[in-house]
Amino acid sequence: MNIKITERQAPHGWVVHLDDWDINFKHLDAAQDFAGLLQARIDAPHVWPNAFGQTLPAEPVVTQRLGACVE
C-alpha cells in the first residue's frame, strides 16, 4: 500500500492518500499520526491461517530432521 501526505489548498488541510483512497485532516500532526499508525500495522508481523483452522507463523519454522537408516 502506498501512503503519502499532501497539503490541500481550499479549504486548507492535509490529505493522506492510501492508494486510491483519500482521507482529509485539518492538521498535519493528525495526518502524520494516522499514516504512522497505519504503516506500523502494515509492518507488524502477521500469522497466516490455513485450511485446517490452525494458524501458521509468518516466518518459516526451521526444524531438525532426524536421519533414519533404511536398509
C-alpha atoms as one frame of an Amber mdcrd trajectory, in Angstrom:
protein
   0.000   0.000   0.000   1.333   3.401  -0.954   0.872   6.017   1.775   1.633
   9.705   1.207   0.558  13.042   2.691  -0.155  16.178   0.651  -1.339  19.670
   1.537  -4.814  20.754   0.416  -5.281  24.422  -0.513  -9.013  25.203  -0.141
 -10.271  24.580   2.418  -6.830  24.330   3.932  -5.872  20.950   5.361  -3.963
  17.766   4.698  -4.794  14.609   2.753  -3.473  11.116   3.464  -3.504   9.125
   0.223  -3.808   5.334   0.570  -3.523   4.060  -2.993  -6.917   5.211  -4.404
  -8.396   6.340  -1.049  -8.055   9.884   0.295  -8.629  10.829   3.941  -8.809
  14.517   4.884  -7.328  16.013   8.055  -7.359  19.576   9.399  -3.919  19.315
  10.996  -0.627  17.905   9.759   0.051  16.213  13.113  -3.183  14.217  12.874
  -2.398  13.164   9.293   1.120  12.074  10.258  -0.138  10.157  13.312  -2.717
   8.313  11.191  -0.197   7.471   8.451   2.363   6.314  11.039  -0.134   4.079
  12.853  -1.319   2.548   9.585   2.256   1.876   8.439   3.087   0.270  11.809
   0.086  -2.048  11.475   1.075  -2.971   7.922   4.673  -3.680   9.015   3.632
  -5.712  12.094   4.158  -9.495  11.995   1.075 -11.434  10.963   0.121 -15.083
  11.225  -1.402 -16.821   8.230  -4.434 -19.087   8.705  -4.566 -22.404   6.873
  -7.409 -24.628   5.685  -7.380 -26.729   8.873  -8.177 -23.859  11.228  -4.644
 -23.661  12.598  -2.571 -20.521  12.449   0.787 -20.625  10.773   3.648 -18.306
  11.750   4.576 -15.580   9.280   8.211 -16.734   9.387   9.129 -20.270   8.361
   9.918 -22.627  11.214  13.215 -24.472  10.900  13.302 -27.905  12.472  15.993
 -30.525  12.624  15.319 -33.675  10.693  16.429 -36.862  12.312  18.075 -39.141
   9.793  16.698 -42.644   9.607  18.685 -45.554   8.338  16.825 -47.571   5.785
  18.455 -50.742   4.534
